Amino acid sequence: MKKRFTEEQIIPALKEAEAAIPVKELCRKYSISDVTFYTRRKKYGGLEVAEARRLEALEEENARLKKLLAESMLDQEALRAALNRKY
């Protein structure tokens, strides 16, 4: 999934909000919804760009590891089913 904005664009926008610029004005400026702004603030609030990149990399690695675990569990279940089958 391609993102429209990068961490380098999101973090400064959030810092603008911290500098007392109204959220509605920022949303118009960056053409995003209020919900998108608050979602990004929840995820990236207080982070620097390098930290946000690291967070993104960790989330990708976590997703990959979860997928591997799920595949492994499916393989184990298939083996158990094969061993328990009566001929």
Buried (B, 14 or more C-beta within 10 A) or exposed (E): EEEEBEBEEBBEBBEBBEEEEEEEEBBEEBEBEEEBBBEBBEBBEEBEBEEBBEBBEEEEEEEEEEEEEEEEEEEEEEEEEEEEEEE
